Amino acid sequence: MSSERSAIRHQQKVEELCAATIRALCGEPDLHIQARRLHKGKRALALPAPHLLLSEAVDDLRSWRGAMDSVALKRRHSDVLLHRSLCPSQPVARLVFEMLEQLRVETLAPDSMPGATRNMRHRFRMWSLAFQRAGMIDGAIGLLIYTVFQVCWSHLTGQAPLAETEDLMEATRAGIASSLGPPLRNLRPTREHQAQYAQHALAIAALVGNMVEAASSGRARQERDDEDDVLRQALGLLIDFDREGSDEPVAHAAAGAARVLQQTEQPYRAFTREYDCVLEARSLVRPDLLRELRERLDLRIRQQGVNLGALSRKLMALLAQPQRDGWACGQEEGYIDGRRLAQLVSSPAERRLFRLERYRPRADCLVSFLVDCSGSMKQHAEPLAMLIDVLARAMEAAGVSTEILGFTTGAWNGGKPYRDWLRQGRPPAPGRLNSLCHMVFKDAASSWRRARPGIAALLKADLFREGIDGEAVDWACERMCARSEQRRILLVLSDGSPTDSATNLANDAFYLDKHLKEVVARRTGSGLEIYGLGVSLDLGAYHQRHLALDLSAPLGTAIFTDIMQLIARGRPRAARC
């Protein structure tokens, strides 16, 4: 345990030193690092280029430092408004243009900081290896995009391309040399002048976009489907790009109208439910790893110094209701107690002959936590697990039943349902095109002590994929309605809109959003209390009762008070499940 504590302290020390370096690099005093990501105030900064997106499970410290240095240089050397005004609308061209701008600013690291340059080059090489090992260059389009990135990086930095893949991309590099040669040669000479550099970067981006379109149109359907999977994974990395430049401390979830549901009479549906599953979360983690994660979680909670006793008493006052608990005998007023009348003969002055109904506070209440286990929530896993674990333990001490649930998908980009849809000829408006994976971290019948290992499974990074919120809320509500508690509260913890790339592409961008709003409205009308707890996000687009949480600060009285005040404002009604 002492070695783990030392490791955590060392990591915190490294983060503080890196944050100080980054502030000095870009001259912004309010930058800091939280959850291995760079923040400006309360807002996480965008990571628009593919090689900047990190996974805690596989990326080393130098990779992380390289990504942070790269983002800081973008803050210092890139004019956001100019860049956005020039950014092409075609998706592939946009990806290439954004990548080229990021590579440009990386070459502008001052000579006095050679460590930053080494870290950024290390990060790019590690990303290149991961891209290759994931099979992303097996197809022609994936290899084309990879080759363009490698060639541009090599021209800008003067470094040789990755040796492990140089032979693989040799033919592709030779094929694009004639068309990309002129703008490619002008990248490095103009790298200190963003507007001039952008003209050559736009030329490269347009050429690559046209090459990808030509390669896609000339391939068989099954081959195009495989290439589409590569492009979806690559283009999905641009989600953060649109958020760059926003000064709002808390983002707002954006929801819109679902065209498919409006234009047809067909309600929300799933293309197939054959692959859906409900699993015990602890069964997805090796026992020895689960013990390690639980020890890590316990250590982090102890470091927060939360007063569980005081929190439990506040929750008792909030959620408990006075209920009759027998009689209080030997009172001097109240109802006459016939069993004590004989005392009048032996002690005529005795006055304690009465009894009163006794009431004690009792929390006839169930609180369910429903955690969005989509990929973007992975960076919030540790503070979120601490928050839920502390609340569940304090609620149990207050006599409140608790349940901790999670939802994700069976695979990225549709998985088996998506492939079934392709085999059936891509019928229009197929509905949900991914399999559901609903996870139970703690059921309502289990005590916190018995369920505590399973709660630690929230820290396992590879459980986080995509999120289909509407069906998850419906599932959690069904479980609540099967319980006998009178008051039932659902806390939905999420950091964004429902997201499943295959479903959105085959239907429309707001198909899952509309279903989530319908489910929340219907379930709230049935008497359940549903609250949206947004992780650095306002979930008002979906939940009438909502709260934006700041998990960047240590757990303290403020965050628990905010949650309790939100629940206190809710008006419970009799459930009619």
PELIN-V194829 format. One record per helix or strand of 3 or more residues. SS is the DSSP state (H for helix, E for strand). FROM is the first residue (numbers start at 0). TO is the last residue. If there is no record, write none. Layout:
BEGIN
ss:from:to
SS:FROM:TO
SS:FROM:TO
END
This chain:
BEGIN
ss:from:to
H:1:25
E:30:33
E:36:39
H:49:51
H:60:76
H:79:85
H:90:105
H:113:132
H:139:156
H:162:165
H:169:188
H:193:216
H:220:242
H:258:262
E:276:279
H:280:283
H:286:303
H:307:318
E:320:330
H:337:339
H:342:345
E:353:361
E:364:371
H:374:396
E:400:408
H:411:422
E:435:441
H:447:458
H:460:462
H:468:480
E:486:493
H:500:505
H:510:524
E:528:534
E:545:548
H:556:568
END
